[in-house]
Amino acid sequence: MNTNNVRIIAGALISADAAFREWLAAALPAAGSGVNIMVEIRSPFAGIDADQLGALRQASPSLVFLDLDDDPDLGVRLAEFLTENHPGWKIVAFGRSLSPELLMAVMQAGISEYVPKPVTDEAFRAALARVERKLGSSGEGDGGARAPGELIACFSPKGGVGTTTVATNVAVQLHRLTGKKTLLVDLDLEMGEAALLLGVQPRFNVVDIAKNLHRMDADLLGSYTERHESGVHLLAAPYEPDRADAVSGDQARSILAFLKQHYDYVVVDTAHTFSPLTVAAFEEATSIYVVTTVDLPSLRNIKRSLPLIERITGDGKERIRLVVNRYHPNNAISVQEAERTLGLVAHWRLANDFEAVMGSINTGKPVVLGAASPFSHDLQGLAADAAGIAPAAGNGAGRLGGILKLFGRRQETRSHG
């Protein structure tokens, strides 16, 4: 490896686990990383004192590795303290699978990446690459250029399987989970219904963006999107179906590339056909969620469509994620049979929850914003996976202990010191 091309990043490690510290010391150079650990805090969270926090502050690391296994609740509070007082620091946390409640707290605390234990080399390298890109996009090493956001294209070659419901709820939950800028784009320009599922009446749509792309900037973009009460933004399809032909494939490709420069997550609901707009979404996508139900017409259409999707993306099935909707263990066709038929492993299963879904559609309120249901729980898991976090069931503990007061006092002391 040519070390001249590796950017040196000041790092810190907080872990009471000697075995984990030893593993990280070997994993960093193996990953080709330029992270240099400047300071280590080896105490349990409850034992961290002012001197250790002072040494951490003095080192001023760009990247902090935080091992939550000692006490996930206190670790999350420490992360929150660090990010509030040092907004430029990026935190990569490690630990056991978390409850949905604690998982939400992890993201709200400002943790950039969460890597579940046992850590695989692949997961570590991917998380490290993402956070190093974030450090670069904040102006450290690349002149402040922003790394493009991730684009998730949701597609089914058969209507009525819930693709729009999946796209809408994943977008909403991604924003709720991460707090990052998230945009839902309705590229079904003939019969798109994303606005209906969000309960909004958009003033502008994709066609308006296409007409004004030559003069588009961040401020103008903001006036063409609708902000939902959840915080997610919507770029809607036109209400009139005859306006669908007003956007070409090249325009759609340019629009999506532009949107990726201004949003951390772009979730695209595509039409059920291989229109030029759908092809553009596949080309720009980080991941393609192929949504299906386990019935013969749906599986047959996906089987016929996969070779074309693979030709469009040029990387086989690498970006394709099979999402099984309306899953029930007693379905006539099992998920295993569907996997064998399609040559794909089911990436996610969403429970069959007709009452919750129809109530959501009829009220214009996304399922993930309503009462808890099996379907909303599964969608939350899918969104967490999209954010690079492994969700898990369990009881989230709300114990703060004395650490908030401890850190609060030190924050006050530091601000006056």
C-alpha positions in Angstrom: 0.0 0.0 0.0 1.2 3.5 -0.8 1.1 5.3 2.5 1.5 8.6 0.7 -2.1 8.4 -0.4 -3.5 7.7 3.1 -4.9 10.7 4.9 -3.9 10.7 8.6 -6.8 11.0 11.0 -6.5 11.6 14.7 -8.4 9.0 16.6 -9.4 8.1 20.1 -10.6 4.8 21.7 -12.9 4.4 24.6 -13.2 0.8 25.8 -12.9 -1.1 29.0 -12.4 -4.4 27.0 -8.8 -5.3 26.5 -9.6 -7.9 23.9 -11.5 -5.3 21.9 -8.7 -2.8 22.1 -6.3 -5.4 20.8 -8.6 -6.3 18.0 -9.0 -2.7 16.9 -5.2 -2.1 17.0 -4.9 -4.9 14.4 -8.0 -4.1 12.4 -7.2 -0.5 11.6 -3.9 -1.1 9.6 -5.5 -4.2 8.0 -8.3 -2.0 6.7 -5.7 0.4 5.1 -6.9 3.2 7.4 -4.9 6.3 8.3 -6.5 6.5 11.7 -3.9 7.1 14.4 -5.1 6.5 18.0 -3.9 9.4 20.0 -5.6 8.6 23.3 -7.2 5.6 24.9 -9.7 5.6 27.8 -9.8 2.2 29.4 -12.1 2.9 32.3 -15.7 1.7 32.6 -18.0 4.6 31.7 -19.0 5.2 35.3 -15.4 5.6 36.2 -14.3 8.2 33.6 -12.9 11.2 35.4 -12.1 14.8 34.6 -8.5 14.0 33.8 -9.4 11.4 31.1 -11.9 13.8 29.5 -9.3 16.5 29.6 -6.8 14.2 27.8 -9.5 13.4 25.2 -10.2 17.1 24.7 -6.5 17.9 24.4 -6.1 15.2 21.7 -9.0 16.7 19.8 -9.6 13.5 17.7 -11.6 13.7 14.5 -12.8 10.1 15.0 -13.8 8.4 18.3 -14.2 4.6 18.6 -16.7 3.9 21.4 -17.2 0.4 22.8 -20.7 0.4 24.3 -20.6 -3.1 25.8 -19.6 -1.9 29.3 -23.0 -0.1 29.7 -24.9 0.9 26.5 -27.1 3.5 28.3 -24.2 5.4 29.8 -22.2 5.0 26.6 -25.0 6.7 24.6 -25.1 9.5 27.1 -21.3 9.9 26.8 -21.6 10.0 23.0 -24.3 12.7 23.3 -22.1 14.8 25.6 -19.1 14.5 23.2 -21.1 15.4 20.1 -22.8 18.3 21.7 -19.5 19.8 22.9 -17.4 18.8 19.8 -19.7 18.8 16.8 -16.9 18.0 14.4 -16.0 14.7 16.0 -17.4 11.6 14.4 -18.2 8.6 16.6 -18.1 4.9 15.5 -19.8 2.8 18.2 -19.6 -0.9 18.7 -21.7 -3.2 20.9 -24.3 -5.9 21.2 -27.5 -5.8 19.3 -29.7 -3.0 20.7 -33.4 -2.6 21.4 -35.3 -0.3 19.0 -35.5 2.3 21.8 -31.8 2.3 22.5 -31.1 2.1 18.7 -33.0 5.4 18.3 -31.1 6.9 21.1 -27.8 5.9 19.5 -28.7 7.9 16.3 -30.1 10.8 18.2 -26.9 11.0 20.2 -25.0 11.8 17.0 -23.2 8.5 16.6 -22.2 8.3 13.0 -21.9 4.5 12.7 -23.0 1.6 14.8 -21.2 -1.7 14.2 -22.8 -4.8 16.0 -20.6 -7.3 17.7 -19.1 -9.7 16.8 -17.6 -7.4 14.3 -16.9 -8.7 10.9 -14.0 -7.3 8.8 -16.5 -6.4 6.0 -18.8 -4.5 8.4 -15.9 -2.7 10.0 -14.3 -1.7 6.7 -17.6 -0.4 5.3 -18.4 1.7 8.4 -14.8 3.1 8.5 -15.1 4.0 4.8 -18.4 5.8 5.3 -17.2 7.8 8.3 -13.9 8.7 6.6 -16.0 10.0 3.7 -18.1 12.1 6.2 -14.9 13.5 7.6 -13.8 14.4 4.1 -17.1 16.0 3.2 -16.9 18.2 6.3 -13.9 20.0 4.8 -11.0 17.9 6.1 -9.0 17.0 3.1 -11.1 17.6 0.1 -11.9 21.3 0.1 -15.4 20.8 1.6 -17.0 18.9 -1.3 -20.0 17.0 -0.1 -20.1 13.3 -0.6 -23.3 12.2 -2.5 -26.1 10.8 -0.4 -27.4 7.3 -0.7 -30.3 6.6 -3.1 -32.7 3.7 -2.4 -34.9 2.8 -5.4 -38.1 0.9 -4.5 -39.5 -1.2 -7.4 -41.8 -3.9 -8.3 -42.7 -5.2 -11.7 -46.3 -5.8 -10.5 -48.6 -3.3 -9.0 -50.5 -3.7 -5.7 -47.7 -5.3 -3.7 -47.1 -2.3 -1.5 -44.0 -0.6 -3.1 -45.2 2.9 -2.3 -46.0 2.0 1.3 -42.6 0.6 1.7 -40.9 3.6 0.1 -42.9 6.2 2.1 -42.4 4.5 5.5 -38.7 3.8 4.9 -38.1 7.4 4.1 -39.9 8.7 7.1 -38.2 6.2 9.5 -34.8 6.9 8.0 -35.2 10.6 9.0 -36.6 9.8 12.4 -33.8 7.3 13.1 -30.8 9.3 11.9 -32.0 13.0 11.8 -30.4 13.3 8.4 -31.8 15.1 5.4 -34.1 12.7 3.7 -36.1 13.1 0.5 -38.9 10.9 -0.9 -39.1 11.1 -4.7 -42.2 9.9 -6.5 -41.0 8.8 -10.0 -44.2 7.1 -11.0 -45.2 10.2 -12.9 -48.5 8.7 -14.3 -50.1 7.3 -11.1 -47.8 8.2 -8.2 -49.5 8.2 -4.8 -46.7 9.1 -2.4 -48.3 12.4 -1.6 -51.5 10.6 -0.8 -49.8 8.3 1.7 -48.2 11.3 3.4 -51.4 13.2 3.5 -50.0 16.3 1.7 -51.1 18.4 -1.2 -47.9 19.4 -3.1 -47.6 22.7 -4.9 -44.8 21.5 -7.2 -43.6 18.2 -8.6 -40.9 16.4 -10.6 -41.9 18.0 -13.8 -41.4 21.5 -12.4 -37.9 20.5 -11.2 -37.1 19.2 -14.7 -38.1 22.5 -16.3 -36.0 24.5 -14.0 -33.0 22.2 -13.5 -30.7 24.6 -15.4 -31.1 27.2 -12.6 -31.6 24.9 -9.7 -29.7 25.5 -6.4 -30.3 24.5 -2.8 -32.6 27.4 -2.1 -34.8 26.9 -5.2 -34.9 23.2 -4.5 -36.3 23.8 -1.1 -39.2 25.7 -2.6 -40.1 22.8 -4.9 -40.3 20.1 -2.2 -42.9 19.7 0.5 -41.9 19.2 4.1 -43.9 16.5 5.9 -44.6 16.9 9.6 -42.2 14.0 10.3 -39.4 16.1 8.8 -39.0 14.1 5.6 -39.2 16.0 2.3 -41.3 15.0 -0.7 -40.7 15.6 -4.4 -44.1 14.5 -5.7 -45.4 13.2 -9.0 -47.7 15.4 -11.0 -51.4 15.0 -10.3 -52.2 14.9 -14.1 -51.1 11.7 -15.7 -50.6 13.3 -19.1 -47.6 15.3 -17.7 -45.5 12.1 -17.3 -43.9 12.4 -20.7 -42.5 15.8 -19.8 -39.4 14.3 -18.1 -36.9 12.3 -20.1 -34.6 9.6 -18.8 -31.6 11.9 -19.1 -33.4 14.6 -17.1 -34.4 12.1 -14.4 -30.8 11.0 -14.2 -29.6 14.6 -13.8 -32.3 15.3 -11.2 -31.4 12.3 -9.1 -27.7 13.1 -9.2 -28.5 16.7 -8.2 -30.7 15.5 -5.3 -28.0 13.2 -4.0 -25.7 16.2 -3.6 -28.3 17.9 -1.3 -29.7 15.0 0.7 -28.2 12.3 2.8 -30.9 9.8 1.8 -33.0 9.9 -1.3 -35.8 7.2 -1.4 -37.3 6.8 -4.9 -40.7 5.2 -5.5 -40.6 4.0 -9.1 -43.2 3.0 -11.6 -44.0 -0.7 -12.2 -42.5 -0.6 -15.7 -39.0 -0.2 -17.1 -39.5 3.3 -18.1 -36.6 5.6 -18.8 -37.2 7.1 -15.4 -37.1 3.8 -13.6 -33.8 2.9 -15.5 -32.3 6.2 -14.4 -33.3 5.4 -10.7 -31.6 2.0 -11.0 -28.4 3.6 -12.4 -28.2 6.2 -9.6 -29.2 3.8 -6.8 -27.0 2.7 -4.0 -29.6 -0.1 -3.3 -32.6 -1.4 -5.2 -35.4 -2.7 -3.0 -37.4 -5.2 -5.2 -40.7 -5.5 -3.3 -42.8 -8.6 -3.7 -45.5 -10.7 -2.2 -45.1 -14.5 -2.3 -47.6 -15.3 -5.0 -47.0 -16.7 -8.5 -47.7 -13.5 -10.6 -45.4 -11.4 -8.5 -42.6 -14.0 -8.4 -43.0 -14.6 -12.1 -42.7 -10.9 -13.0 -39.6 -10.5 -10.8 -38.0 -13.6 -12.3 -38.5 -12.1 -15.8 -37.2 -8.7 -14.7 -34.0 -9.6 -12.9 -31.8 -10.1 -16.0 -32.8 -6.6 -17.2 -32.1 -5.0 -13.8 -28.7 -6.7 -13.7 -27.9 -5.4 -17.2 -28.9 -1.9 -16.2 -26.8 -1.8 -13.0 -23.9 -3.7 -14.6 -23.0 -5.4 -11.3 -25.2 -8.4 -11.2 -27.4 -8.7 -8.1 -25.0 -6.7 -5.9 -27.3 -3.8 -5.3 -30.6 -5.8 -5.3 -32.4 -6.3 -2.0 -35.5 -8.6 -2.1 -38.1 -7.2 0.3 -41.0 -9.7 1.0 -44.2 -7.8 1.9 -47.3 -9.2 3.5 -45.3 -12.1 4.9 -47.1 -14.8 6.9 -45.4 -18.1 7.9 -48.5 -19.9 6.6 -48.4 -18.5 3.1 -49.0 -21.1 0.4 -45.6 -20.3 -1.1 -42.8 -20.2 1.5 -40.1 -17.6 1.5 -37.6 -20.3 0.9 -39.4 -21.4 -2.2 -39.4 -17.8 -3.4 -35.7 -17.5 -2.8 -34.9 -20.7 -4.7 -37.1 -19.5 -7.6 -35.5 -16.0 -7.8 -31.9 -16.9 -6.9 -32.1 -14.2 -4.2 -32.0 -14.3 -0.5 -34.9 -12.4 1.1 -33.2 -9.3 2.6 -36.2 -8.3 4.7 -39.7 -9.6 5.6 -42.6 -7.3 6.4 -45.5 -8.7 8.3 -49.0 -9.1 6.7 -50.9 -6.4 8.6 -53.8 -5.4 6.4 -55.7 -3.4 9.1 -52.7 -1.2 10.0 -51.7 -0.5 6.4 -55.2 0.4 5.2 -55.8 2.6 8.2 -52.5 4.4 7.4 -53.4 4.8 3.7 -56.9 6.1 4.4 -55.8 8.6 7.0 -52.6 9.8 5.1 -50.5 8.9 8.1 -47.4 6.6 7.6 -47.6 3.4 9.5 -44.3 4.1 11.4 -45.9 7.2 12.9 -49.0 5.4 14.2 -49.6 2.8 16.9 -47.2 -0.1 17.2 -47.9 -3.0 14.9 -46.0 -5.9 13.5 -45.7 -4.1 10.1 -44.4 -0.9 11.6 -41.9 -2.9 13.7 -40.6 -4.6 10.6 -40.4 -1.3 8.7 -38.4 0.2 11.5 -36.0 -2.7 11.2 -35.7 -2.2 7.4 -34.9 1.5 7.8 -32.3 0.8 10.5 -30.7 -1.7 8.1 -30.7 1.0 5.4 -28.9 3.3 7.8 -26.2 0.7 8.4 -27.4 -0.4 11.8 -28.4 -3.9 12.8 -31.6 -3.7 14.8 -32.6 -6.3 17.4 -35.4 -7.0 19.8 -35.0 -6.5 23.5 -35.8 -4.2 26.4 -34.4 -0.7 26.2 -33.2 0.5 29.6 -33.8 4.1 30.5 -31.2 4.3 33.3 -29.0 7.4 33.2 -27.2 6.7 36.4 -25.1 9.7 37.6 -23.2 10.1 34.4 -25.4 12.9 33.0 -24.9 15.0 36.0 -21.2 14.1 36.0 -20.7 15.1 32.4 -23.0 18.1 32.8 -20.7 19.5 35.6 -17.6 18.9 33.5 -19.2 20.6 30.5 -19.9 23.7 32.7 -16.4 23.6 34.2 -14.8 23.4 30.8 -16.9 26.3 29.4 -15.7 28.5 32.2 -12.2 27.3 32.2 
